[in-house]
Amino acid sequence: MFAFVPKASATSGTGQRPRRDRAEGTLRLIALGVAFLMSACTGTHGVARDQRSPQASQGPQSPRIRGWLHTSGRQILDADNRPLRLFSINLSPLSSGQGAPGPEGLALYGCTGWRLPDPLAYQNIEAWGFNSVRLIISWSNLEPTPPSAGVDGQPEHRYNQEYAQAIDQEIKGLTDHGIAVILAMSQAQWSPAFHEIRTPFGIRCQGEGMPAWLYQDHSLAAMPAARFGFFNDQGAIQAGYEAAWRFIAARYASNPMVVGADMVNEPYTHGNFPPQDLHLARLYVRVGAAIREENPNVMLIFQDSNYPNDQPFALRRPPPFSNVVYSFHFYDRDWTPNGLQRTTAYVARAERWNVPLWIGEFDVFDYSSPRPFNPNWIAELRKMLPFLRQNGVSWAIWAYSGGAFLAPGGREPKPGLLAPLQAEF
């Protein structure tokens, strides 16, 4: 049995405020006045009119991605060496669960299994002008049972073929509509081993990401130790994570529309241990080398420890590979002063390292979220977007479903949300 059992640690305890989870419930949105409504556009962009969502008429289009991307200094370049920015949206229905698919419809706080998105998502994302999707997958679904010992003593992994085929299907649905894919091996509240977790949206029945079979102690008090154990490679746990990435990287190595690999989602300490104990440089060398051995063309995307309050960042330099992109997640409720301060710090590090910068998750000051939102979100967004444009920062909206980007009812953007984003295309 290759189950990792975290040691008792003085690092356990409560951390900082929890991140925004991938809530999949139907949540009530309190309608507030917004400055303007999304204007309707015409055109089908190759999609039969009777098959389109009511809002799927073609609007402004971001630069299309037609193949492998690479970087030069702080720019992302396409296959013809033309600079472009990633204008992305997150898709998360494949992240929840422990291997088995869930029922049709929205998953409730991660309680049901993974599922494929509404088929209209592909044509909507194309028609609304996004050029890429951050496609969130999870190790817990890919490998829901522990590996066995092979005859040579090495672990033999039994990857979930139904789940792998679902990833295939989702990638095909996106790329058939001209949408490039950035794969993200994600976690939220660490693992489905942990249950009844308090979040900003209510009680989440279980986490997602790391396989539940890694842990014997499923109490919430054990979660900080589980996190610490992974980043410190206790029980050689990182070998399984590396192997999962190898499987995924090899599977899509011949698909030039799978352009990026977001190696580790939100490698945060949540205040339970010092950032240096994340050992991110070592982890990125290991995971990045494995991915690149299987796919030498894919961009490697790396995140840092969360924006510090009184502690330094975990990383001192970017991973030692070509074609790397620095990424952070933005969940501030305002642009000035907090959001500007945070983003300026990341821009300064990207400039010093001479690498592109991408906001991998951004919820528009809670408006693209199930949370109660900042009523001044549109004014804050109008200040933020020019700064990102001037500094060449790409971004990915959180998230297509789950009461975030879509309005209640599930197939149209929230009022006023799409137009200012499209203005950046």
Kinemage of the C-alpha trace (Angstrom):
@kinemage 1
@onewidth
@group {chain A} dominant
@subgroup {mainchain}
@vectorlist {calphas} color= white
{ca met a 1} P 0.000 0.000 0.000
{ca phe a 2} L 1.411 3.347 -1.034
{ca ala a 3} L -0.741 5.364 1.336
{ca phe a 4} L 0.928 8.382 2.858
{ca val a 5} L 0.063 8.951 6.526
{ca pro a 6} L 0.988 12.474 7.671
{ca lys a 7} L 2.986 12.713 10.852
{ca ala a 8} L 1.703 14.696 13.765
{ca ser a 9} L 2.959 18.215 13.299
{ca ala a 10} L 3.035 21.431 15.235
{ca thr a 11} L 2.074 23.139 12.001
{ca ser a 12} L -1.572 22.083 12.235
{ca gly a 13} L -4.200 24.632 13.106
{ca thr a 14} L -6.343 27.186 11.361
{ca gly a 15} L -4.953 29.242 8.534
{ca gln a 16} L -5.812 32.352 6.618
{ca arg a 17} L -9.178 32.899 5.084
{ca pro a 18} L -10.018 29.927 2.839
{ca arg a 19} L -9.748 30.340 -0.929
{ca arg a 20} L -12.794 30.564 -3.108
{ca asp a 21} L -13.896 27.012 -3.670
{ca arg a 22} L -15.368 25.598 -6.781
{ca ala a 23} L -18.894 25.801 -5.437
{ca glu a 24} L -21.287 23.975 -7.722
{ca gly a 25} L -24.580 24.817 -6.030
{ca thr a 26} L -27.342 27.037 -7.304
{ca leu a 27} L -26.901 30.190 -5.249
{ca arg a 28} L -29.054 33.318 -5.171
{ca leu a 29} L -27.598 36.454 -6.722
{ca ile a 30} L -28.847 39.772 -5.304
{ca ala a 31} L -29.323 41.968 -8.331
{ca leu a 32} L -27.674 45.349 -8.012
{ca gly a 33} L -27.620 48.126 -10.579
{ca val a 34} L -24.794 47.910 -13.067
{ca ala a 35} L -23.438 50.608 -15.316
{ca phe a 36} L -24.288 48.955 -18.576
{ca leu a 37} L -25.705 45.725 -19.994
{ca met a 38} L -24.059 43.469 -22.468
{ca ser a 39} L -25.024 44.429 -25.972
{ca ala a 40} L -26.192 41.678 -28.311
{ca cys a 41} L -24.062 40.894 -31.327
{ca thr a 42} L -24.894 39.073 -34.531
{ca gly a 43} L -23.280 36.221 -36.419
{ca thr a 44} L -22.970 32.496 -35.900
{ca his a 45} L -19.220 31.931 -36.370
{ca gly a 46} L -19.875 28.548 -37.894
{ca val a 47} L -22.459 27.369 -35.327
{ca ala a 48} L -25.966 26.525 -36.474
{ca arg a 49} L -28.395 29.154 -35.161
{ca asp a 50} L -30.857 26.619 -33.760
{ca gln a 51} L -28.052 25.020 -31.700
{ca arg a 52} L -26.734 28.192 -30.109
{ca ser a 53} L -27.283 29.501 -26.631
{ca pro a 54} L -29.417 32.692 -26.613
{ca gln a 55} L -26.225 34.655 -25.842
{ca ala a 56} L -23.874 32.800 -28.175
{ca ser a 57} L -23.864 35.273 -31.064
{ca gln a 58} L -20.367 36.282 -32.068
{ca gly a 59} L -18.877 39.309 -30.370
{ca pro a 60} L -15.345 40.716 -30.317
{ca gln a 61} L -12.757 37.969 -30.632
{ca ser a 62} L -9.399 37.741 -28.885
{ca pro a 63} L -6.419 36.604 -30.987
{ca arg a 64} L -6.948 32.978 -31.972
{ca ile a 65} L -4.387 30.371 -30.961
{ca arg a 66} L -3.510 27.960 -33.768
{ca gly a 67} L -0.734 25.864 -32.261
{ca trp a 68} L 2.122 25.697 -29.787
{ca leu a 69} L 2.952 28.860 -27.887
{ca his a 70} L 6.336 29.979 -26.634
{ca thr a 71} L 7.726 32.897 -24.704
{ca ser a 72} L 10.240 35.614 -25.420
{ca gly a 73} L 11.028 37.818 -22.473
{ca arg a 74} L 7.761 39.005 -20.976
{ca gln a 75} L 5.705 38.112 -24.048
{ca ile a 76} L 3.804 35.013 -25.082
{ca leu a 77} L 4.216 34.390 -28.813
{ca asp a 78} L 2.199 32.241 -31.180
{ca ala a 79} L 3.592 29.797 -33.734
{ca asp a 80} L 4.224 32.725 -36.126
{ca asn a 81} L 6.094 34.693 -33.430
{ca arg a 82} L 3.260 37.179 -32.997
{ca pro a 83} L 2.686 38.440 -29.437
{ca leu a 84} L -0.617 37.546 -27.853
{ca arg a 85} L -2.265 37.569 -24.449
{ca leu a 86} L -4.224 34.705 -22.958
{ca phe a 87} L -7.842 35.732 -22.477
{ca ser a 88} L -9.108 32.670 -20.662
{ca ile a 89} L -11.978 31.294 -18.640
{ca asn a 90} L -11.786 28.462 -16.096
{ca leu a 91} L -13.736 25.226 -16.557
{ca ser a 92} L -13.970 23.158 -13.375
{ca pro a 93} L -16.605 20.359 -13.604
{ca leu a 94} L -13.905 17.686 -13.973
{ca ser a 95} L -12.214 18.545 -10.691
{ca ser a 96} L -14.612 17.243 -8.019
{ca gly a 97} L -14.849 13.657 -6.877
{ca gln a 98} L -12.887 10.505 -6.161
{ca gly a 99} L -13.012 8.821 -9.540
{ca ala a 100} L -16.691 8.224 -10.261
{ca pro a 101} L -18.757 10.621 -12.374
{ca gly a 102} L -21.567 12.510 -10.723
{ca pro a 103} L -25.152 12.911 -11.894
{ca glu a 104} L -26.175 15.351 -14.568
{ca gly a 105} L -26.664 18.909 -13.435
{ca leu a 106} L -24.677 21.093 -11.104
{ca ala a 107} L -22.619 19.423 -8.430
{ca leu a 108} L -23.365 20.728 -4.944
{ca tyr a 109} L -20.268 21.987 -3.105
{ca gly a 110} L -18.139 19.246 -4.623
{ca cys a 111} L -20.287 16.477 -3.092
{ca thr a 112} L -21.003 14.678 -6.334
{ca gly a 113} L -18.386 13.358 -8.716
{ca trp a 114} L -16.855 14.894 -11.807
{ca arg a 115} L -18.949 15.666 -14.842
{ca leu a 116} L -18.590 17.077 -18.329
{ca pro a 117} L -19.769 20.649 -18.851
{ca asp a 118} L -22.921 21.650 -20.639
{ca pro a 119} L -22.126 21.035 -24.354
{ca leu a 120} L -23.113 24.649 -25.049
{ca ala a 121} L -20.065 25.761 -23.072
{ca tyr a 122} L -17.755 25.107 -26.021
{ca gln a 123} L -19.620 27.237 -28.521
{ca asn a 124} L -20.381 29.920 -25.948
{ca ile a 125} L -16.728 30.304 -24.986
{ca glu a 126} L -15.806 30.553 -28.658
{ca ala a 127} L -18.577 33.016 -29.496
{ca trp a 128} L -17.879 35.221 -26.490
{ca gly a 129} L -14.308 35.660 -27.739
{ca phe a 130} L -12.075 33.861 -25.229
{ca asn a 131} L -9.037 32.254 -26.819
{ca ser a 132} L -8.217 29.715 -24.113
{ca val a 133} L -9.574 27.690 -21.212
{ca arg a 134} L -7.856 26.775 -17.979
{ca leu a 135} L -9.149 23.209 -17.725
{ca ile a 136} L -9.101 22.006 -14.134
{ca ile a 137} L -8.510 18.310 -13.487
{ca ser a 138} L -7.593 16.404 -10.338
{ca trp a 139} L -5.240 13.620 -9.316
{ca ser a 140} L -7.975 12.177 -7.079
{ca asn a 141} L -10.138 11.453 -10.127
{ca leu a 142} L -7.257 10.323 -12.314
{ca glu a 143} L -5.969 7.802 -9.757
{ca pro a 144} L -8.790 6.966 -7.325
{ca thr a 145} L -7.091 3.768 -6.094
{ca pro a 146} L -3.496 3.469 -4.866
{ca pro a 147} L -0.839 1.951 -7.109
{ca ser a 148} L 0.293 -1.606 -6.517
{ca ala a 149} L 3.855 -2.888 -6.309
{ca gly a 150} L 5.166 -4.215 -9.602
{ca val a 151} L 7.487 -7.161 -10.003
{ca asp a 152} L 10.460 -4.795 -9.970
{ca gly a 153} L 9.211 -3.115 -6.810
{ca gln a 154} L 8.167 0.017 -8.662
{ca pro a 155} L 4.579 1.271 -8.330
{ca glu a 156} L 2.131 0.287 -11.033
{ca his a 157} L -0.460 2.982 -11.583
{ca arg a 158} L -4.002 2.146 -12.659
{ca tyr a 159} L -5.297 5.369 -14.085
{ca asn a 160} L -9.019 5.940 -14.438
{ca gln a 161} L -9.686 5.408 -18.135
{ca glu a 162} L -13.249 6.693 -17.976
{ca tyr a 163} L -11.973 9.928 -16.491
{ca ala a 164} L -9.109 10.188 -18.976
{ca gln a 165} L -11.595 9.761 -21.816
{ca ala a 166} L -13.754 12.511 -20.308
{ca ile a 167} L -10.718 14.826 -20.395
{ca asp a 168} L -10.218 13.783 -24.037
{ca gln a 169} L -13.832 14.635 -24.790
{ca glu a 170} L -13.652 18.033 -23.131
{ca ile a 171} L -10.409 18.948 -24.882
{ca lys a 172} L -11.894 17.909 -28.226
{ca gly a 173} L -15.014 19.972 -27.567
{ca leu a 174} L -12.891 23.037 -26.859
{ca thr a 175} L -10.284 22.659 -29.575
{ca asp a 176} L -12.911 21.865 -32.213
{ca his a 177} L -14.187 25.371 -31.463
{ca gly a 178} L -10.721 26.905 -31.735
{ca ile a 179} L -10.166 27.223 -27.979
{ca ala a 180} L -6.688 26.408 -26.679
{ca val a 181} L -6.341 24.499 -23.400
{ca ile a 182} L -4.153 25.045 -20.345
{ca leu a 183} L -4.310 21.968 -18.114
{ca ala a 184} L -4.275 22.578 -14.358
{ca met a 185} L -3.826 19.749 -11.865
{ca ser a 186} L -5.780 21.430 -9.122
{ca gln a 187} L -6.859 21.120 -5.540
{ca ala a 188} L -9.374 22.973 -3.383
{ca gln a 189} L -9.463 22.239 0.342
{ca trp a 190} L -6.703 19.786 -0.508
{ca ser a 191} L -8.410 16.387 -0.839
{ca pro a 192} L -11.773 14.573 -0.779
{ca ala a 193} L -10.355 12.856 2.312
{ca phe a 194} L -11.529 15.914 4.251
{ca his a 195} L -15.220 16.585 4.832
{ca glu a 196} L -17.646 19.232 6.090
{ca ile a 197} L -15.280 22.114 5.406
{ca arg a 198} L -16.364 25.651 6.180
{ca thr a 199} L -15.931 27.944 3.159
{ca pro a 200} L -17.047 31.453 2.174
{ca phe a 201} L -20.011 29.789 0.417
{ca gly a 202} L -21.141 27.587 3.289
{ca ile a 203} L -20.199 24.056 4.279
{ca arg a 204} L -18.428 22.097 1.547
{ca cys a 205} L -19.013 18.383 1.975
{ca gln a 206} L -15.496 17.407 0.828
{ca gly a 207} L -12.346 18.809 -0.707
{ca glu a 208} L -10.872 17.930 -4.071
{ca gly a 209} L -7.473 17.303 -5.584
{ca met a 210} L -5.148 14.924 -3.760
{ca pro a 211} L -6.330 11.278 -3.635
{ca ala a 212} L -8.163 10.339 -0.433
{ca trp a 213} L -6.195 7.078 -0.196
{ca leu a 214} L -3.097 9.056 0.734
{ca tyr a 215} L -4.506 9.819 4.179
{ca gln a 216} L -5.688 7.742 7.111
{ca asp a 217} L -6.654 10.680 9.303
{ca his a 218} L -9.633 12.399 7.636
{ca ser a 219} L -10.229 14.961 10.362
{ca leu a 220} L -10.024 18.631 9.404
{ca ala a 221} L -7.267 19.060 11.960
{ca ala a 222} L -5.087 16.786 9.806
{ca met a 223} L -5.358 18.935 6.661
{ca pro a 224} L -2.423 21.280 7.454
{ca ala a 225} L -0.178 18.291 8.122
{ca ala a 226} L -1.303 16.697 4.856
{ca arg a 227} L -0.413 19.867 2.979
{ca phe a 228} L 2.955 20.126 4.736
{ca gly a 229} L 3.660 16.458 4.043
{ca phe a 230} L 3.142 16.851 0.301
{ca phe a 231} L 5.430 19.834 -0.104
{ca asn a 232} L 8.084 18.156 2.049
{ca asp a 233} L 7.695 14.882 0.138
{ca gln a 234} L 7.014 12.802 3.220
{ca gly a 235} L 6.486 9.177 2.245
{ca ala a 236} L 7.745 9.961 -1.291
{ca ile a 237} L 4.295 11.340 -2.070
{ca gln a 238} L 5.528 13.552 -4.905
{ca ala a 239} L 6.458 10.540 -7.028
{ca gly a 240} L 2.758 9.810 -7.546
{ca tyr a 241} L 2.003 13.430 -8.445
{ca glu a 242} L 4.898 13.441 -10.909
{ca ala a 243} L 3.650 10.190 -12.461
{ca ala a 244} L 0.128 11.602 -12.850
{ca trp a 245} L 1.533 14.627 -14.679
{ca arg a 246} L 3.640 12.344 -16.897
{ca phe a 247} L 0.514 10.434 -17.883
{ca ile a 248} L -1.371 13.625 -18.743
{ca ala a 249} L 1.550 15.297 -20.541
{ca ala a 250} L 2.189 12.236 -22.699
{ca arg a 251} L -1.495 11.854 -23.531
{ca tyr a 252} L -1.678 15.304 -25.161
{ca ala a 253} L 1.911 15.682 -26.390
{ca ser a 254} L 0.799 15.518 -30.030
{ca asn a 255} L -2.006 18.068 -29.628
{ca pro a 256} L -0.649 21.571 -30.358
{ca met a 257} L -3.831 23.151 -28.960
{ca val a 258} L -2.993 21.902 -25.448
{ca val a 259} L -0.591 24.784 -24.920
{ca gly a 260} L 0.102 24.932 -21.184
{ca ala a 261} L 0.516 22.941 -17.974
{ca asp a 262} L -0.254 24.754 -14.707
{ca met a 263} L 1.961 22.560 -12.549
{ca val a 264} L 0.730 23.123 -8.960
{ca asn a 265} L -2.427 24.960 -7.993
{ca glu a 266} L -2.251 27.512 -5.171
{ca pro a 267} L 0.817 26.249 -3.292
{ca tyr a 268} L -0.141 28.170 -0.171
{ca thr a 269} L 0.723 27.526 3.463
{ca his a 270} L -2.476 29.104 4.830
{ca gly a 271} L -0.335 30.357 7.677
{ca asn a 272} L 0.401 26.864 8.988
{ca phe a 273} L 4.118 26.804 8.196
{ca pro a 274} L 6.750 29.136 6.696
{ca pro a 275} L 6.752 29.647 2.901
{ca gln a 276} L 10.255 28.220 2.598
{ca asp a 277} L 8.858 24.878 3.765
{ca leu a 278} L 6.945 24.650 0.485
{ca his a 279} L 10.234 23.881 -1.311
{ca leu a 280} L 8.631 25.077 -4.543
{ca ala a 281} L 11.852 25.414 -6.528
{ca arg a 282} L 12.621 21.742 -5.959
{ca leu a 283} L 9.059 20.659 -6.760
{ca tyr a 284} L 8.925 22.657 -10.012
{ca val a 285} L 12.227 21.208 -11.194
{ca arg a 286} L 10.861 17.723 -10.609
{ca val a 287} L 7.416 18.196 -12.124
{ca gly a 288} L 8.592 20.467 -14.940
{ca ala a 289} L 11.274 18.010 -16.037
{ca ala a 290} L 8.732 15.165 -16.084
{ca ile a 291} L 6.266 17.150 -18.182
{ca arg a 292} L 8.953 18.332 -20.591
{ca glu a 293} L 10.273 14.803 -21.090
{ca glu a 294} L 6.832 13.833 -22.367
{ca asn a 295} L 6.024 17.108 -24.149
{ca pro a 296} L 8.894 19.482 -24.980
{ca asn a 297} L 6.541 22.068 -26.524
{ca val a 298} L 4.084 22.865 -23.757
{ca met a 299} L 4.456 26.062 -21.716
{ca leu a 300} L 5.109 25.446 -18.026
{ca ile a 301} L 3.055 27.650 -15.738
{ca phe a 302} L 4.205 28.151 -12.167
{ca gln a 303} L 2.589 29.772 -9.145
{ca asp a 304} L 4.193 31.156 -6.006
{ca ser a 305} L 3.184 31.132 -2.388
{ca asn a 306} L 0.336 33.540 -1.774
{ca tyr a 307} L 0.999 37.293 -1.726
{ca pro a 308} L 2.826 37.841 1.559
{ca asn a 309} L 1.745 39.922 4.477
{ca asp a 310} L 4.735 39.682 6.802
{ca gln a 311} L 6.603 36.800 5.117
{ca pro a 312} L 8.573 36.558 1.859
{ca phe a 313} L 7.486 34.734 -1.252
{ca ala a 314} L 8.579 31.100 -1.491
{ca leu a 315} L 10.330 31.447 -4.860
{ca arg a 316} L 13.550 33.358 -5.456
{ca arg a 317} L 13.754 32.662 -9.176
{ca pro a 318} L 11.651 31.040 -11.931
{ca pro a 319} L 11.976 27.327 -12.709
{ca pro a 320} L 15.068 26.625 -14.856
{ca phe a 321} L 13.226 25.929 -18.100
{ca ser a 322} L 12.479 27.856 -21.257
{ca asn a 323} L 8.898 28.883 -22.041
{ca val a 324} L 7.706 29.379 -18.475
{ca val a 325} L 4.861 31.675 -17.397
{ca tyr a 326} L 4.459 33.147 -13.917
{ca ser a 327} L 0.911 33.008 -12.540
{ca phe a 328} L -1.072 34.220 -9.554
{ca his a 329} L -4.715 34.229 -8.475
{ca phe a 330} L -6.574 37.470 -7.822
{ca tyr a 331} L -9.472 37.497 -5.379
{ca asp a 332} L -9.289 41.009 -3.953
{ca arg a 333} L -12.550 42.878 -3.416
{ca asp a 334} L -11.148 46.156 -4.706
{ca trp a 335} L -8.497 47.429 -7.091
{ca thr a 336} L -7.251 50.360 -5.051
{ca pro a 337} L -5.396 50.047 -2.882
{ca asn a 338} L -5.256 46.264 -2.298
{ca gly a 339} L -5.558 44.801 -5.779
{ca leu a 340} L -3.146 47.300 -7.308
{ca gln a 341} L -0.590 46.630 -4.574
{ca arg a 342} L -0.827 42.855 -5.044
{ca thr a 343} L -0.652 42.976 -8.847
{ca thr a 344} L 2.227 45.465 -8.835
{ca ala a 345} L 4.262 43.075 -6.680
{ca tyr a 346} L 3.765 40.229 -9.162
{ca val a 347} L 4.463 42.486 -12.156
{ca ala a 348} L 7.735 43.568 -10.543
{ca arg a 349} L 8.806 39.946 -10.046
{ca ala a 350} L 7.853 39.027 -13.639
{ca glu a 351} L 9.876 41.991 -14.894
{ca arg a 352} L 12.894 41.023 -12.798
{ca trp a 353} L 12.699 37.419 -14.016
{ca asn a 354} L 11.831 38.464 -17.598
{ca val a 355} L 8.874 36.080 -17.887
{ca pro a 356} L 5.218 36.582 -18.919
{ca leu a 357} L 2.564 37.001 -16.223
{ca trp a 358} L -0.921 35.426 -16.219
{ca ile a 359} L -3.700 35.776 -13.659
{ca gly a 360} L -4.902 32.177 -13.588
{ca glu a 361} L -8.060 32.921 -11.578
{ca phe a 362} L -9.865 36.263 -11.324
{ca asp a 363} L -13.450 36.744 -10.123
{ca val a 364} L -14.028 40.445 -10.960
{ca phe a 365} L -14.214 41.642 -7.371
{ca asp a 366} L -16.590 38.796 -6.487
{ca tyr a 367} L -19.042 39.545 -9.309
{ca ser a 368} L -17.954 36.385 -11.179
{ca ser a 369} L -18.490 34.363 -8.013
{ca pro a 370} L -21.348 33.065 -5.865
{ca arg a 371} L -20.226 35.444 -3.117
{ca pro a 372} L -21.903 38.798 -2.413
{ca phe a 373} L -19.993 41.139 -4.687
{ca asn a 374} L -18.527 44.616 -4.514
{ca pro a 375} L -21.271 46.935 -5.854
{ca asn a 376} L -18.530 49.072 -7.415
{ca trp a 377} L -17.105 46.127 -9.355
{ca ile a 378} L -17.484 47.797 -12.759
{ca ala a 379} L -15.590 50.912 -11.682
{ca glu a 380} L -12.853 48.776 -10.153
{ca leu a 381} L -12.649 46.662 -13.308
{ca arg a 382} L -12.302 49.767 -15.472
{ca lys a 383} L -9.265 50.749 -13.421
{ca met a 384} L -7.740 47.278 -13.406
{ca leu a 385} L -7.962 46.293 -17.058
{ca pro a 386} L -5.862 49.192 -18.449
{ca phe a 387} L -3.124 48.366 -15.937
{ca leu a 388} L -3.098 44.730 -17.076
{ca arg a 389} L -3.045 45.794 -20.736
{ca gln a 390} L -0.196 48.271 -20.210
{ca asn a 391} L 1.855 45.599 -18.450
{ca gly a 392} L 1.022 42.770 -20.856
{ca val a 393} L -0.685 40.653 -18.189
{ca ser a 394} L -2.959 37.836 -19.373
{ca trp a 395} L -5.948 36.667 -17.313
{ca ala a 396} L -8.449 33.855 -16.780
{ca ile a 397} L -11.935 34.530 -15.420
{ca trp a 398} L -13.296 32.325 -12.644
{ca ala a 399} L -15.335 30.352 -13.700
{ca tyr a 400} L -17.785 29.306 -16.404
{ca ser a 401} L -20.220 27.467 -14.117
{ca gly a 402} L -20.984 27.084 -10.425
{ca gly a 403} L -22.818 30.386 -9.939
{ca ala a 404} L -19.750 32.359 -11.075
{ca phe a 405} L -19.556 33.775 -14.630
{ca leu a 406} L -23.017 32.616 -15.651
{ca ala a 407} L -26.184 34.212 -14.358
{ca pro a 408} L -28.777 32.128 -12.495
{ca gly a 409} L -30.307 29.828 -15.083
{ca gly a 410} L -26.878 28.766 -16.197
{ca arg a 411} L -26.371 29.684 -19.876
{ca glu a 412} L -25.908 33.452 -20.119
{ca pro a 413} L -23.230 35.703 -18.616
{ca lys a 414} L -24.159 37.830 -15.647
{ca pro a 415} L -25.483 41.240 -16.724
{ca gly a 416} L -22.766 43.649 -17.755
{ca leu a 417} L -19.902 41.224 -17.211
{ca leu a 418} L -18.953 40.221 -20.743
{ca ala a 419} L -18.770 43.598 -22.514
{ca pro a 420} L -15.867 45.174 -20.560
{ca leu a 421} L -13.885 41.955 -20.900
{ca gln a 422} L -14.513 41.809 -24.641
{ca ala a 423} L -13.291 45.392 -24.941
{ca glu a 424} L -9.829 44.052 -24.082
{ca phe a 425} L -9.837 41.586 -26.990
